[in-house]
Amino acid sequence: MSAYCLATYRSFDEKADFHKKATSIAVGLTVGSWTELPEAQKAQMEKHLGKVISIEVHEPGAGESVSDRYADITIAYPDVNFSRDIPALLVTVFGKLSMDGKIKLIDLNFSSDFMAGFSGPKFGMQGVRDLLGVQDRPLLMSIFKSVVGYELPALREQFYLQAAGGVDLIKDDEILFENPLTPLEKRIEVCLEAAEQATKLTGQKLLYAVNLTGSTSKLAAAAKKAIAAGANALLFNVLAYGFDVLHELSSDPEITIPIMAHPAMAGATYPSPHYGISPSVLLGKLMRLAGADLVLFPSPYGSVVMPREENLAIKHVLLTNDLRKDYAYNAPSDAQLKLAASFPVPSAGIHPGLVPLILRDFGTDVIVNAGGGIHGHPLGTIAGGQAFRQAIDATVQGISLRDYAQTHPELQSAIDTWGIRE
Amino acid sequence: MSAYCLATYRSFDEKADFHKKATSIAVGLTVGSWTELPEAQKAQMEKHLGKVISIEVHEPGAGESVSDRYADITIAYPDVNFSRDIPALLVTVFGKLSMDGKIKLIDLNFSSDFMAGFSGPKFGMQGVRDLLGVQDRPLLMSIFKSVVGYELPALREQFYLQAAGGVDLIKDDEILFENPLTPLEKRIEVCLEAAEQATKLTGQKLLYAVNLTGSTSKLAAAAKKAIAAGANALLFNVLAYGFDVLHELSSDPEITIPIMAHPAMAGATYPSPHYGISPSVLLGKLMRLAGADLVLFPSPYGSVVMPREENLAIKHVLLTNDLRKDYAYNAPSDAQLKLAASFPVPSAGIHPGLVPLILRDFGTDVIVNAGGGIHGHPLGTIAGGQAFRQAIDATVQGISLRDYAQTHPELQSAIDTWGIRE
């Protein structure tokens, strides 16, 4: 009995016979041909043959055009056909098929056997909370305002102001690469110095995610250099390097700090209804499988927008055990196989007045991530961080922002500037 | 004076002020903020600031809707802002921006300075011709029919039949990963044995591109193992691993055989008019820059279709020196910097009756690549290869396929089966 990974596609076609199409995918992307095989050979090839699991046809209704006709097709691919790595799985299920008309990969479910090749996030959500010593509230993260072209003292100052406002995590800008003005080790040195200074004020810990960049084969060494210099988290542009690179980094026993996955380039793949890969697969399941401890993705709240239901789908797969589906043929003994959860970080366009909305959508297992909403605070960056922490404290305690703001001028000022969205 | 890489975007927006948008990209993706900087700081930051090069607004005309309003915006990004690697460039020009509404990266031009970090294809088109000893005609490549689940003798037989028909190159199926039935070294052994046997018949050389798969950090070692086993070409699923991985493989002095780039997964990125990256960048400029000696892409002739003009755009950038553009600020002394050409391989849906069309579009600098058009020949696989070689010979000599077929029964049979498209 084989194990199978399941891929679900949304295939648009004005008149296709979707049953025929599904069969042609299941056969074409596995054994190549089937009906013309001799019976004896069929018996031998059966375990390599893809299976059509389901076909749900959506016929255009009132107000829709024929071009809105699609089917959601789920195919089971035998694990025996591919090696236990993400490139092999993706090339199998969506290599050639991605180029075959209007078709989008909308879901992917891994067999227990396939997942056994992945250890998932090394820290995960709980590990990140433990490092920070914060268990009971959403975390707050901030992003540098401007970094390219700036020197160490300017970076240090920006860092200090963010840290002093009470943020839990600070991340490098994803476009800050190795450069002579603020080289990795120096950056870590001055920023952690600033963090320590801030800690004296705030009494809280802080993680600084430094951007891991450069040639692929040198990333692991760069990460270890960063760790030796004191780094306590890494930022990584996963999609510019490939999921397998993240998987190898997260599996490296010498990389002993959390990895934060940045979604840079993701918009080249997820937004079209007709092509690409859905956000819950691209920024959800694959990121977690590859071992991201924290995953950034565009929030539904700001200017860089992803629909709310897609955000919630990402959240769901980062936090629950719904990556695994064991299709009929084998029910493995290690059915409890679980990966640590990845911390969801909806990003972009966040201001304190959105905190109640974010917490309603995500609960407390979320990182509130802000850039302009901290640096653009009328009373300055420190007040910007404080206003967010106040908004979080209020919401967790079930107090309205308006009420809480009466005794918290930083929050009041933020509300005066950006309003409240409920 | 700085050097700049140029990115061109097609940005769709029903009512945006595209000049404002262009400025916000140029500033936002470089120095972060500009107008509010003190003059002294502006002088210092100037060399890091992105520049708006051009904006061409397309207002919807008759028969178009407001959603067809777009602008093509070209921004120059200072090289000083990013390291000389493809991930850094892509994250800079299209990392965050890819997620910012309907926007597609439609062109990318590298400065001479940036290109100096890349040696390009090690063999290139001419090197591949030299290896095969064929200078004056398009090459012919074929693809295995079925591979997954088959054992070595079946693979060997398929290989022999393709080789005996006179093809110049045979490639693994991209979904054939390391597996117990046909492991890499064994596959190379039996296929090259079959190649030798065929050479006795055909008198010609042959390249066999074996699929390079597995974990990213072990690819270079796997390639060297393949070379030690006698491999004379590699197939690589570039987009499943990232361009930088191809760049590192192609730059490795111990990888002494051509690398063929497969477009698997490309359809997740290029086909949408509103999102992603255009084919000429994704499968053209970036593949060549990263060092692909041969590049496969969907042909405009078959069922897996890419528009003809996009095919020609890929061809153009694979063959000419038009990847490089030196924007105003510096005209480098090494202006003659050139990369070897990558061999274009339009693929899918090819039968002998299409050869005149392919050669009209591509000239002789093309590899005619067929699967079903060879294996599905009524007289068998050998005749399938022969029919293609006859079609190529006829077309190069300026003889019509119909005339040539009168004395070439394999070609006649192919024409009877698939027709001629002119």
Contacts between the chains, C-beta under 8 A, distances in Angstrom:
chain1	res1	chain2	res2	distance
A	29	B	175	6.6
A	30	B	148	5.7
A	30	B	149	7.7
A	31	B	146	6.0
A	31	B	148	5.6
A	31	B	149	5.3
A	32	B	145	6.0
A	32	B	146	3.1
A	32	B	147	7.0
A	32	B	148	6.8
A	32	B	173	7.9
A	33	B	145	7.3
A	33	B	146	5.7
A	44	B	149	7.4
A	45	B	149	4.8
A	47	B	149	7.6
A	48	B	148	5.3
A	48	B	149	3.4
A	49	B	149	7.9
A	80	B	179	8.0
A	81	B	148	5.2
A	81	B	149	7.6
A	81	B	175	7.2
A	81	B	177	7.6
A	81	B	179	7.9
A	82	B	175	7.3
A	82	B	177	5.2
A	83	B	177	4.5
A	83	B	178	5.6
A	83	B	179	7.7
A	83	B	213	6.3
A	83	B	214	6.3
A	85	B	213	7.9
A	85	B	214	6.7
A	85	B	215	5.9
A	86	B	240	7.7
A	87	B	213	7.2
A	87	B	216	8.0
A	87	B	237	6.3
A	87	B	240	3.7
A	87	B	241	5.7
A	88	B	177	4.8
A	88	B	213	6.1
A	88	B	240	8.0
A	90	B	240	5.4
A	90	B	264	7.9
A	90	B	265	6.1
A	91	B	174	5.9
A	91	B	175	6.1
A	91	B	237	4.9
A	91	B	240	5.1
A	91	B	264	4.7
A	91	B	265	6.8
A	92	B	175	5.2
A	94	B	265	6.2
A	94	B	267	7.9
A	94	B	268	6.6
A	95	B	174	5.7
A	95	B	175	6.5
A	95	B	237	6.7
A	95	B	240	7.4
A	95	B	262	7.6
A	95	B	264	3.1
A	95	B	265	5.8
A	96	B	174	7.1
A	96	B	175	7.8
A	96	B	264	6.3
A	96	B	304	7.3
A	97	B	267	7.5
A	98	B	264	7.5
A	98	B	265	5.5
A	98	B	266	6.6
A	98	B	267	3.1
A	98	B	268	4.6
A	99	B	263	6.7
A	99	B	266	6.2
A	99	B	267	3.5
A	99	B	271	7.6
A	99	B	298	5.0
A	99	B	304	5.1
A	99	B	306	7.6
A	99	B	348	7.9
A	100	B	267	7.0
A	100	B	303	7.6
A	100	B	304	5.2
A	101	B	304	8.0
A	101	B	305	7.8
A	102	B	271	7.9
A	103	B	267	7.7
A	105	B	268	7.2
A	145	B	32	6.0
A	145	B	33	7.2
A	146	B	31	6.0
A	146	B	32	3.1
A	146	B	33	5.7
A	147	B	32	7.0
A	148	B	30	5.7
A	148	B	31	5.7
A	148	B	32	6.8
A	148	B	48	5.3
A	148	B	81	5.2
A	149	B	30	7.7
A	149	B	31	5.3
A	149	B	44	7.4
A	149	B	45	4.8
A	149	B	47	7.6
A	149	B	48	3.4
A	149	B	49	7.9
A	149	B	81	7.5
A	173	B	32	7.9
A	174	B	91	5.9
A	174	B	95	5.7
A	174	B	96	7.1
A	175	B	29	6.6
A	175	B	81	7.1
A	175	B	82	7.3
A	175	B	91	6.1
A	175	B	92	5.2
A	175	B	95	6.5
A	175	B	96	7.8
A	177	B	81	7.6
A	177	B	82	5.2
A	177	B	83	4.5
A	177	B	88	4.8
A	178	B	83	5.6
A	179	B	80	8.0
A	179	B	81	7.9
A	179	B	83	7.6
A	213	B	83	6.3
A	213	B	85	7.9
A	213	B	87	7.2
A	213	B	88	6.1
A	214	B	83	6.3
A	214	B	85	6.7
A	215	B	85	5.9
A	215	B	244	6.3
A	215	B	247	7.9
A	215	B	248	6.2
A	216	B	87	8.0
A	216	B	216	6.5
A	216	B	242	6.7
A	216	B	244	4.7
A	216	B	245	5.3
A	216	B	248	5.9
A	217	B	217	6.9
A	217	B	220	7.7
A	217	B	248	5.5
A	220	B	217	7.6
A	237	B	87	6.2
A	237	B	91	4.9
A	237	B	95	6.7
A	240	B	86	7.7
A	240	B	87	3.7
A	240	B	88	8.0
A	240	B	90	5.4
A	240	B	91	5.1
A	240	B	95	7.3
A	240	B	242	6.8
A	240	B	244	7.8
A	241	B	87	5.7
A	241	B	242	4.9
A	241	B	244	6.5
A	241	B	245	8.0
A	242	B	216	6.6
A	242	B	240	6.8
A	242	B	241	4.9
A	242	B	242	4.0
A	242	B	245	6.8
A	244	B	215	6.3
A	244	B	216	4.7
A	244	B	240	7.8
A	244	B	241	6.5
A	245	B	216	5.4
A	245	B	241	8.0
A	245	B	242	6.8
A	245	B	245	7.9
A	247	B	215	8.0
A	248	B	215	6.2
A	248	B	216	5.9
A	248	B	217	5.5
A	262	B	95	7.6
A	263	B	99	6.7
A	264	B	90	8.0
A	264	B	91	4.7
A	264	B	95	3.1
A	264	B	96	6.3
A	264	B	98	7.5
A	265	B	90	6.1
A	265	B	91	6.7
A	265	B	94	6.2
A	265	B	95	5.7
A	265	B	98	5.5
A	266	B	98	6.6
A	266	B	99	6.1
A	267	B	94	7.9
A	267	B	97	7.5
A	267	B	98	3.1
A	267	B	99	3.5
A	267	B	100	7.0
A	267	B	103	7.7
A	267	B	275	6.6
A	268	B	94	6.6
A	268	B	98	4.6
A	268	B	105	7.2
A	268	B	269	5.3
A	268	B	275	6.5
A	268	B	276	4.6
A	268	B	277	5.5
A	269	B	268	5.3
A	269	B	269	6.0
A	269	B	275	8.0
A	269	B	276	7.1
A	271	B	99	7.6
A	271	B	102	7.9
A	271	B	274	7.7
A	271	B	275	5.0
A	272	B	272	4.0
A	272	B	274	6.6
A	272	B	275	4.9
A	272	B	276	7.3
A	274	B	271	7.7
A	274	B	272	6.6
A	275	B	267	6.6
A	275	B	268	6.5
A	275	B	269	8.0
A	275	B	271	5.0
A	275	B	272	4.9
A	275	B	275	7.6
A	275	B	276	7.3
A	276	B	268	4.7
A	276	B	269	7.1
A	276	B	272	7.3
A	276	B	275	7.3
A	276	B	276	7.2
A	277	B	268	5.5
A	298	B	99	5.0
A	303	B	100	7.6
A	304	B	96	7.3
A	304	B	99	5.2
A	304	B	100	5.2
A	304	B	101	7.9
A	305	B	101	7.9
A	306	B	99	7.6
A	348	B	99	7.9
